[in-house]
């Protein structure tokens, strides 16, 4: 059973998400919160698997709340605008997925399942915008972690392709290997670099100058 927390300052929006979640036999709502402060308290108390997080809220916004929540639960960022400037900061803060509120219910259900299984979900366009956002920031680490040396040549290639925003299927086609092989390589990269998911891999790859 996937337990979820729903965080949004609009009651009608929360009610809509609750209906979608409760339509699934393997999902249940652990609680709701109207702002980031309530969200942090809710997550610490209920320990849900996944949090559906709005970005712009009173008292504490979704970015700060995500920073506090990410170590405890997986966070799916929900926003009205794909180009929301705050989304990039939220992803960097530890969110594992990004979804427009206008997306079809089936997309939300898929995002919840993907994130609950420990993966991340970003459209290639959002991933590329994330990279572009980091490109504007002056602080880029020139030091390479020792773990990077533990990657095989193929794993490093896969990391670079992930950082470009490519899906496993696209990477498989480009590197002429099976999608299952790519998935295995991605898992090894995340494990060796002690990364939670693809979002962190994109950020690290750019910070180390492996992408861009």
C-alpha positions, 0 to 999 in steps of 0.5 A: 500500500502506497501512503500519500500526503497531499499538500496544497493551500487550496482545499478544492485542489486537495479534494481533487487529488484525494479522489484520484488517489482513493480511486486506486486499490493500492493507495491511501491518503495519510493526511492533508496539509495547507502549507509547508509548515503543516506538511513537515509536521504531517510527514514527520508524524505519519511517515507517508511514502510519497508527498504531493507538494504544491510550490507556492504556499503561505508560511513555508513554501514547497521548496523549504518544505521539500528540503525538510521532507525529502530525507523522510519521504519521496516528493512529487512537485505539482505546479500550474506552470511548466516554467515555474522558476521555483520548480528547479530549486524544489528539484534541487532540494530533493524532489523526485518528480515534477508534474503539471496540475493540469496533467491527466489523472493517469499521469499522476498515478504513474508518477506516484508509482514510479516515485514510490518504487524509488525512481524519479520522473522528469520529462526530458524538457524539464530535465534540460531546463533544470540543466539550463538553470544550473548553467546560469549559476556561477558555482560549479565544482571543479573537484571530482568525487573519488566515487566517480573514478569507480564508474566504468566507462559505460557507466560514465557514458550512461550518466552523461546521457541521463544528464542530457535528459534522455530516457532509458529507451533513448539511451539504449538506442543511442548506445546500442544496448537493451533498455534493461542494460541501461536500467542496470547501469543507471542503478549502478551509477546511483549506488556508486555515487550515493545518489537517490535518483536521476534528479540528483544524477543530473545535478551532480553531472552538471556540477562536475562538468560532465553535461552542458 
